[in-house]
Amino acid sequence: MLVLALLLALILGGAGFAIHILWWIALAVLVLRVLCFVFTDGGAGGRRWYRW
C-alpha cells in the first residue's frame, strides 16, 4: 500500500511539473507573439518571420 501511495505521489508530482513547464512555454509563446505584433505593422502584412 505504501508503494502504491508513493507511486501515485510520483506520478502526480511529475504531471504537476510537466503542466508547470507547459504553462511557462505557453507564456513565452504569448510574449513572443505580442512582441512580434508590436514590432511589425500591427500584423497587417509586411515582413514576418513566422507563418501564423
Residue, then its C-alpha position, 0 to 999 in steps of 0.5 A: m500500500l505504501v508503494l502504491a501511495l508513493l507511486l501515485a505521489l510520483i506520478l502526480g508530482g511529475a504531471g504537476f511539473a510537466i503542466h508547470i513547464l507547459w504553462w511557462i512555454a505557453l507564456a513565452v509563446l504569448v510574449l513572443r507573439v505580442l512582441c512580434f505584433v508590436f514590432t511589425d505593422g500591427g500584423a497587417g502584412g509586411r515582413r514576418w518571420y513566422r507563418w501564423 
